[in-house]
Amino acid sequence: MHKIMTFICILFITGCTGIAEGIKPVTELDIEKYQGKWYEIARLDHRFERGMSRVTANYALKSDGYVEVINRGYVDEEQNWKQAIGKAKFVGDKPSGHLKVSFFGPFYGSYVIFELDKENYQYAYVTSYNKDYLWLLSRTPYVSEQRLAHFITTATRYGFDTDALIFMTHNDTKTP
């Protein structure tokens, strides 16, 4: 019985660091260029960001090889800022757009960059281990209509529920 429970736990943990069907992470991600502040432009709703606006993510490479992740958002109902600090690491040997991220101890979830401005690192399309998660991230608080349309078209083509997207406004981009 112990072996079965161990096997189920391993399946559960590795399943959360997998890649959604039909999604391919970008290759040769330059994590140094990816570092810094990103603004969330659009996302699918999920419990850990529900009710938040003005969401940002900040990534910083650490000396131990991990990437510090600081997510911040304004909780409109409570009228205050909340943040979560985690760590991320590449899945596999090569620095691709497939990372695992943890905000809760030993439990990791997939962070899959499947579209990226590889020249200037100005936008990224991100998902997780399934298609219930989707983000459009940008270096600026706003993107062009063309970028937004491309994101929606691309996400629709991959089978994401783009009718359920939540769009951010960053009318006050000052965070604590």
N, C-alpha and C positions, 0 to 999 in steps of 0.2 A: 504494500500500500504506500509506503514511504517513497519508493521509486516512482510510482505513478504520480503522486503529488509533486515531486520534484520535476518530473517531465512536464506536467501541466504548467507549473510555474515558469519553467524555461520557455515553453511555447508562448505563454502570455507576455512575458517580458520581451522576447525577441519579436513577437508579432507587432508590438508597439513601435519598434524601430525599423520596420519594413518600409516598403514603398508601395503606394497605391497602384492598383492595376493600370497599366498603360502609361504610367508616368516614368520619365527618365530624368534623373538629376543632371544638371549641367556638369561638364567635365572641367577639370583643371581650375577649380575655384581658388582664387588668390585671396586668402583670408585676411591678409594685411589690407588689401583694397576694400574688402567687405566690412572691415571694422568701422565703427563710428555710429552716428545716429541715423535711424531710418524712421520715417513717418508711415503709419498705417493709413492707407488710402481707402481700402475696401477689405471686407472679410465676411466669411460665413459666421453666423452666431454660434457661440459655444459658451459653456457655463463660466469659464474662467475669465472671460472678458465681457460678459453680459452686463449691459447698462453702462458701459464705459464709452467715453468719447476721447478725442485728442490723444489717441494711443501712439506711443513711440517705443522703439526698441533700440538699445545701444549695445554694440558688440565690441569687446576689447580682448585681444589676444594676450594670454598670460604666459609667464615663463615656463609653466609646467605643461604647455601644449594645449591646455583647455582654453575655451573662449568664454569670458564672463558675459552673461546675458542679463541686461537690466530692462525689464518691460515696465512702462509707466502708462497709466491711464487715469482719466478723470471720471469718478463715479458720480454721474449727474444727480441721482437721487440723494446721495449723501453730501454732495457738494464738497468733495475732497479728493485729493490725489492718492492713488495706491500704486505700489510697485512690487514687483516680484524679482528676485535675484536668483539666477541659476547659472548653470555651466553647460557648455556644449563641447562636443568632440567629434572629429570625423569618424564615420563608419567605414571601416576598411583602411587599407594602406595608403591609397592615393587621395589627395585633397580634392574630392568632388563636391558637388552640391548636396550630398547626403550626409547629414550630421545627426547626432542624437543629442537631445537636450534634456536636462533634469532640473526641476525646481523642487523636487521632493526626494531627497536622499538618493537611494540606489535605483529609483524608477526613472527610466528614460523613455522619451517619446521621439518619434522621427521628425526631423526638420529637413524638408526636401525642397531645394531651390531648383525649379524646373525651367525657368526662363530668367535670363539675366542680361543686363546691359554689360557685356564683358569688356567693353572698351573703357567706359567711364564709371561703371558701377552706380548708375543713377536710379535704376528700378530693379525689382526682383519679384517674381511670382513664386509663392511658397505654398507647400501643402504638407501633409503628414503621412501617416501610414494608411489612411483611407481618404476618401473624397468628401468627408464631412468637414474638413479643414481646408481653408483657402485664404490667402492674404495677398494683397498687392501692396508692396512696400516701395517707398520712394525716398530719395535724399531730401526732397523738398516737401512742404506741406500740401502741395497741389500738383496734379499732373495734367497734361494736355488732354483734350477730348479724344485725340487720336490714340494716346497711350491707354486711356481708360477703355476705349472701344476695342483696342487690340487685346487687352487683358480679358474682357468679357467674351470676345470671340474665341480666344485661345482656351479659356476655361470651359466654355460651352462645348467646344470640340473634344475636350478631354472628359466630358461627362459630369462636370460640376453643376450644381443647382444654382445658376447665376441669378435666377429670379429671387433668391433668398439673400443676396448680397446686402450688406450694411455698408453704407458709405460714410466715411469720417469727414468731419469738418475740424479744422485746426484754427479756429478763430482767435484762440489765445494759446500760442505755442510755447508760452513760458511755463516750464515745469520746475518743481522744486529742485 
